[in-house]
C-alpha cells in the first residue's frame, strides 16, 4: 500500500501543471528551457534583457551582498537594497548605547553621514561561460576520484590564467549537476560599501522569531547601502575620495502593486539545495541529524533569550546571534514536517524503484549498483556528519564564545612554537587578534557564555559517540570528577582571555612568556582538544566519504538525466546567479486554513502587543496608521506590507529583487512559508511560497515614516 501511495504522491508532485514554477535556472539556460513558459505566464521581456554580455541587462543590477545574501542596485548613484536581516550584523556593529541604530533606526542625510562598513563587499557577476569541455579534458570515468579532481583543478587553473585580467576580476569555475557541467564566472568585487539607512528593529524584524518562516508576515525586512568606487568607477578600498558607483543598470521601481495571479520573477544567488539526492540523504536528515541539532539549538536559544530579557544592553549584544541560531532551528523543524507531510522519503524510494527498473533495461545495467553503494555510504556518512555538525555547533556556530575566541590565538601559538623570529609577522598576527578582541568583547556577555558552555559540553558528551570525545573530557573526569559546572567555573576563572584588559596584557608579554601562557590557558586547551578531534578523526574520514559521495552523485545525476531525456533539469543551487519565476498566489496551509497572498498595515496593528517584544510597534508608525497617512503608496485605502508568490527560493535569496513582467522591482524577497521549506529537498507546488516585502511599504517607510524622501527621489519610480 505504501508503494502505491508513494507513486501517487510522486505523480502529483512531478506532473501537476504548477510544477512549472519550480526551478532555479541559470540565466544562460532561459532561452532554451523556460522562456516560453515564462512568457505564457505574462513575462514581457527577452532572455537578453535578463542576461547579456553585450549590453546592460538586469543581471548588472543584482549583486552578492556580503558573503551570503543578494542585493539590488536601485539608483544611478549606487544605492542598494537588501534585507534588514542581511545587514543586521553590520547595523549592530555600528550600534552603541549612545547611537542605538539597531533599535532606533538610522538614516544618512548626506554622503558624509553614510557609515563606512569594513569587511563588507558587494559582488557583480560580469560574465559566465560554459567551460565543461576544457575542464574535463583528459578526464574519464575510470580515473580514481583524487586523480580526476587533480586534472580538473589543473585544467581550471590553466583556464583562469588564460582568461587574464585577474587583477580586475575575481574568476572562479564551479561545477553544476554534480560535476557533469562546469561554468566559469567573472566577478567584480567592490570593497567600499556604506550604510545609508535602516528602519528600527521593531520594523525590520517585526514578528521576530515568532513569525520567522511563517505566513502571514508583516516585516519591513530591508535596509539600504551605497556602493563606492574610485574616480574611474572601478572597485577600490575605502577612501574619502571615492565616489558613488555608477552602475551599468539599476532597477526601476513599480508602484502599480500586485494581485493574485500576477507574474513574478526573482533573481539572486541561492546557496544550496539537494533536489536530486537519493532517499538515503533525506532519511539521514530526517532521523539522524535534524532532531539532535534542533534540540541543541533549542538549548542555545533558551539560554540567550532568558538573558536578553534582563536588559536592553544584553539584547543589543545578542540580537544578531540569536537570530542566526533561530533561523536554521526553525527551518529544520519545518523541513521535518514537510518531509512527513509529503512522505518525501517514500516518494524518493518510489522513484528509485522506477530507476532500478530502467537501469535493468540497459546493457549492461551499469547504474543499478548506485543505490546499493549509497546505502552503504550513508551508513558511515551519517556517523561522521553528526559528529561534524555537533562540533561546529559547539564552537563556530554561536556556541562556546570564549573557546571560539581562543581559536584566534591558534596561528600565533603555532608561530611562537615554531620559533618565529620575524617581529613583523608576529606583530601582524597580534594586530589581527587585537582587532578581533575589540569586536568580540563588544558583543560578549560572560554569564551567557558560562551557562552556554556548561550546557553544550554536557550535551556533546551525552549525544556524540565516545570515539569523538576530546581528550579534555578525560581531564575533566580526573580532576573534576566529571562535573562540568566546576570545570567551566575553573576555565572562566583561570583563562587569560576573558577580558579586554587581560588580552592586552597578554599580547604585551615577551614571546617566551606568551607561548607558555597560550600553551597552558584552559580556553586554548579546550579549543585545541576539540580541533584535534576534527582534524584527526572527523575531517580525514569525511574527506574520503565525501569523495565517494561526489562520484556517486555525479553518476546518479547523469543517470537521472538519461532516464528522463524530455525533462528540463535545473542545477542544484551553488551560490551562483539564478532566475526563478512564478505567480503571486496564496495557498492552503492546513485543513480549513486558506491564506490570501498579501498583507497590509492593518495586520501590523492587529498583532501589536507592547508586552511581547516581537510585536512592538513604533509610536511613529502607529501615528501614521491612525491618520491613514499612506501617501502615494496606498492601495484600496490601506498600505500593502508583504506578499507571497510561487518562486523557488532558498538561503542566499535573502534580499533578492522580486520583479514584475516588465522587469520592475515590486518587492524584496526575505523568507519562505514554513509549510513549504522542504523545497530545498523537494518542491511542493501547492505550498512552496517565497515571502517578499512589498516595495510600496519599503518606499513608504523611507519616504513618509523616516522622512528620507531624498533617497526615493534618486530612484527611478514608475507610478
Buried (B, 14 or more C-beta within 10 A) or exposed (E): EEEEEBBEBBEBBBEEEBBBBBBBBBBBBBBEBBBEBBBEBBBEBEBEBBBBEEEEBBBBBBBBBBEBBBBBBBBBBBBBBBBBBBBBBBBBBBBEEEEBBBBBBBBBEEEEEBBBBEEBBBBBBBBBBBBBEBBBEEBEEEEEBEEBBEBBEEBBEEBBEEBEEEEEBBBEBBBBBBBBBBBBBBBBBBBBBBBBBBBBBBBBBBBBBBBBBBBBBBBBBBBBBBBBBBEEBEBBEBEEEBBBBEBBBBBBBBBBBBEBEBBBBBBBBBBEBBBBBBBBBBBBBBEBBBBBBBEBBBBBBEBBBEBBEEEEEBBBBBBBBBBBBBBBBBBBBBBBBBBEBBBBBBBBBBBBEEBBEBBEEEEEEEBBEBBEBBEEBBEBBBBBBBBBBBBBBBBBBBBBBBBBBBBBBBEBBEBBEEEBEEEEEBEEBBEEBBEBBEEBBBBBBEEBBBBBBBBBBBBBBEBBEEEBBBEBBEBBEEEBEEBBEBBBBBBBEEBBBBBBEBBEEBBEBEBEEBBEBBEEBBBBBBBBBBBEBBEEBBEEBBEBBBBBBBBBBBBBBBBBBEBEEEEEBBBBBBBBBBBBBBBBBBBEBEEEEEBEBBBBBBBBBEBBEEEEBBBBBBEBBEEBBEEEEBBEBBBEEBBBBBBBBBBBBBBBBBBBBBBBBBBBBBBBBBBBBBBBBBBBBBBBBBBBBBBBBBBBBBBBBBBBBBEBEEBBEBBEBEE
